[in-house]
């Protein structure tokens, strides 16, 4: 089986590729990534000599990507601009890459007409926030920022291509991910790195915003489950049920690292900041999936990875990336 992974030099994509090849030694993966913000060739440097892995630098909005898609049985689309703060300061980039990139892949697959499977990796943020209870796959979409709006738009295009053309498209919507190889602009690596460098750790507003945190390898196993047992046209929420406020999460990381809580610095909240995300995950649990990692254990493993891999994150952790309010840039 030959799989196209788009955005495979990004955080979740690179973890998926490494994990998948470890579990499926006879399958082949082609990784297409344009090397935008959040991508890092060092993340898969160790796979360069693996005969089942090939990397091609290309933008998924490029029509020439059809030459690669045509060779594959499965397309797993991780490629996306993902950071809310950057979407506030530069929304056009998110509309182009996330919407037009997805459309280009689907249009190529439609013209192939050979039954290629498409997994669209989306996010819980397409639902917007929820004060109490949890969103199911049937709930309305109400995105709050340009990033989540671009992902919701991509989801709707995928649904339309399934219904109109009968294509095998499955959508995943996961909660916040964390783990090795995550770009330093994100909350958990930013907290870890800022703690190591004895820098202020910015917390938006009061820090009471709540998120569910999913270890990246649990996300990878969920995608594999959907690939094997999911149904065309279906949407699958992926949740760890590990819900915690941003301030409590940051405090926990600082405690695990033995650093002072005084590093926490409250800063101006970003526009449209969602209060709380929460998903039901019964649908994927009925397929036989459940998370294998507990929050504190996986947090410690993540901290340990960053401690041991300074050469990976040091060139990326610029003052601009670690700044308090990057959405103002």
Secondary structure, 3 states (H helix, E strand, C coil): CEEEEECCCCHHHHHHHHHHHHHCCCCEEEEEECCCCCCCHHHHHHHCCCCCEEEEECCCCCHHHHHHHCCCCEEEECCCCCCHHHHHHCHHHHHHHHHHHHHHHHHHHHHHCCCCEEEEEEEHHHHCCCCCCCECCCCCCCCCCHHHHHHHHHHHHHHHHHHHHCCEEEEEEECEEECCCCCCCCHHHHHHHHHHCCCCEEEECCCCCEEEEEEHHHHHHHHHHHHHHCCCCCEEEECCCCEEEHHHHHHHHHHHHCCCHHHEEEECCCCCCCCECCECCHHHHCCCCCCCCCHHHHHHHHHHHHHHCHHHHCCCCCCCCCCCCHHHC
